[in-house]
Amino acid sequence: MKIASDIYLVGGGKIGLSDPCDCNIYLIDGHPELSLIDTGSGLASREVLENITQDGFDPRKIKNIIITHAHADHAGGALSLAEMTGAKILAPATDKYLLENGTDQDLGLDIARYVGIYPRDYVFKHCPVYQTLEDEDLIESGIYSFRILHTPGHSKGSTCYYMQKCESRCLFSGDVIAADGVFHFNSLDVDLSELRNSISRLKDLHIDSLFPGHGLFVLRRGYQHIEKGWNNLQSLTFEKIATGNPFLAPRLKTEARSEEKR
């Protein structure tokens, strides 16, 4: 589904493009090279390929599969899509171990399955990372290039990809920030201090188009959504986001015990 010039939404659970467990999956047409940003869970990889074909593209022209972070809804389909297209997997250096060897506990999958985010029999398929990405690296894909922005906070490896397209500044933000200044805290290694630093950095880019990992995408004035997120962060505390959160509640209890001992 074309959503902007040379940018297509080819997967996403919320709008029924692929499995309900999937994040938004973006295809960028670099003329002639194609790139995918994120892959979904892997539960509907063939549907993703069918969507790409229906949009008029040959999946075999996908050069790069670019991962924003190692959570299963974003990276679980990397192996199957790489095998079906011949594309290379590029991922944040911080997440290389998780993608190649991470245990269910490392990935938070044990908790996610228990609370029903994934089916009880879901298995994360580890994948070989062809190229690791560091902050401020550049990826070339046809006529476009992606600037790597390591933006931890949602998770240690969370990374955004900045693309300049004509006069439009585009940001593929994974789970770092979504439209309307929304954040996702379903991660074992959420760090509010790092997230504030990351959003402060993104705020300075004056983004036009914001393409998040979940929910609506924004085609104009994306910077307003990032600024709203920045304002939302100022009143957030770890206690607020951890209460009732199955990923963070154990950390909250541990910190409370530590405080009692002091």
N, C-alpha and C positions, 0 to 999 in steps of 0.2 A: 504494500500500500504506500504510494508516494505521499510524503508529508511535507517535502520541501524540495527545491532543486537539487537533484543528485542524492537525496536522502530518502530512504524507504524504511518503513516499519514492517518487518517480516516475521515477527513473533511477539507474543505478549499474552499472558494468561487472562488479564482483566478484560480484554476486549475480544477474546475468543479466537485470536489468530493462531494460538498454539495451546499447549497444556496449561491448565490453571496454575501450576507451580512456576511457570516461566516468568522471568523479567521481560522488559521490553528488549527486543533484539533489533538492532539497526544495521542496514546495509548501505554502504556508501559507494556510489558509482564514481570511480576515479578516472574513467575513460582511458584505457580499457580495463584497468585493474579494479577489482572489487575488494572491499574489506567489510568484515562483520565486526560489530562491537557487541560483545557478549553473546551467549549461546543458549540461554535457558537451561533447564534442568536435565535435558537429554531425553525426557519422556515423550517428546514429540518432534524429534529432529527431522524426521521425514516430512512432517507437515511444514516445518520451516523451509526445507528445500523446495517443497511444492509452491509455497508462497513466493519464493525467489523466482522460480520458473514462471509462475503466473504473472509476475511483474515484468517479464520479458528478458530475464537474465539467464546466462548459463552458469550454474553453480561452480563449474570447473574453472571459472575465471576468478574465483575468490582467492586472493593471494594471502591475505592475513586474517586470522581470527584474533581479535584484540580483546583481552579480558580486563574488566575494571577491578575485580577482586575475586577471591577464591570461593565465595559462597555458592552453594549448589545451584540456586536458582539463576545464577549468572554464568557459572562455569561447568555445570554438570554435563552439558552437551558438547563440550569442546572436543573430546576424543571422537565421538561419533561423527560430528560435522567435519572434523579434519580428515577422518578416514574416507568420508563420502565425497569430499571435494578436492583433497590434496593440498589444502591450505596449511600454512604454518601457524602455530599457536604462539602468540606474543603475550606476555603477562608481566605484571609488576615483579621486580626482583624479590621483594619481600614475601610474595606468595608462591614462589617457585616450589618450595618444599611442600606446601599444602596441596598444590595441584598435582604434584608427582607422587607424593607419599603420605599425605596427611591422614591421620586416623579419623574415625567418626567423631571422637571427642575433640580432636584438634579443630575440626570443621564445624563443631556445634551440631552435627547431624543427629546425634543421639537425643538431644533435647528437642530438636525440630521435628523429628519423627514422633516422639512421645506426645507432643502437644498438637500433632495433626497437621503440621505445615507440609510434610511430605508423607506419602504412603508408608506404611510400616515396613514394606519390603523394598523400599527405595535404596539403591546402591549408587554411590558416587563413583564414576569411572575416572580413575586417575589418568592424566594425560602428560605426554612429554612437552616441555616448554622449549620451543625452538630458539626464542630470543627473550632475554629478560630486559625489562625496561626500568630505567632510572629517571629520577626527576630531571626535567629539562631536556631529555632526549627528544629526537625527532624521528617519526616514522613517515616514510614516503609511500604514497599509494596513488600512482598515476599522477594526475594534475594537482592532487591535494597532499598536504602533510599534516600530521597530528603532532602537537606539542604535548609532551608528557608532564602531567602535574601530579606529583605524589601528594595526596590530600588525606592523610589518616584522620581517624576520629570515629567513623562508622566501624572501621576495622583497621588493623595495622597496615594492610596493603592497599587500602582503597586509593584508587587513582582516577583522575579525570583526564579527558582528552579534548584538547582545544584545537579547533579547526577554523581557519580563516577562509571564508568562501565569498568571493567578490568583496562587497562592503560589509558582509555579515559576519559577526564573531559568534561561532557556535561552540557549545560546550556539551560534551557527553559526560554526564556526572555520576553514572552508576547509582550507588545508594548514598553518596555524600550529601546531596540535597535534591529535593524534588520541587515541583511547581507549588506555588503558594507558600514557599519557605518551610516545607515539611521535611522532617528528618525521620529516618528509620533506625530504631535502637535494638533490633533483634539480632544482636551480635554479642559474642562473649567478650570481645576486647574493645567495646565502646570506650572512648576517652574524650570527655567533654573539652578538656583543655586543648587537645590536639585538634578537635573539630573546630573550635573557635579560631585557632590559627589558620586552619584550612579555609574556612569561610571568609575570613578577613582577606586572605590572598585572592580568592575567587571574586570577591566584591570589587577589587581593584581592576578587574579585567573588563568591566562594563559590557557584559555579555548581551548579545541580541537574542540568540536562539538557545534555549535550554532543553536538552534531550535527556531526561532522567531515566533511571532504571525501572521505575514504576510510575503509574499514573499518567496524567496528561503531559504532553510536551508543550513548549512555549515557543512561538515563532518570532515574537517581537517583545522588546523591553524585558528580556530575561533577567537583567540586572535588578529589576524591581523585586523579583522573587527571591534573589539571593540576598538583597538588603533586608527583606522581610524575615528571612531565615536568620540573618545576623541579629536582628532585633529580638527574635524569639529566643535565641540562645542566651541572651543576657540574663534572663530570669530562670533558666533551667539549672537544676542541680542534679547530681547523681542520684540522690534519694528520690527525687521526683520521677525520674525515668526508670528507676530500678523497681519501685513498688509494683508488685504484681507482674513483673516481667520475668518469665521463666529463665531467660538467659542471664539476667543480671542479679536476680534475687540472691543467689548464693554468695556473690561478692558483697552485697549489702550486709548480709549476716556476718560475713567474715570481718568486714570493717567495723561493724558494731561491737563484735567481741574484742577486737583490738582496742577500741576506744574504752571499753569497760576495764581492760587490763591496765590501761594507763591511769 
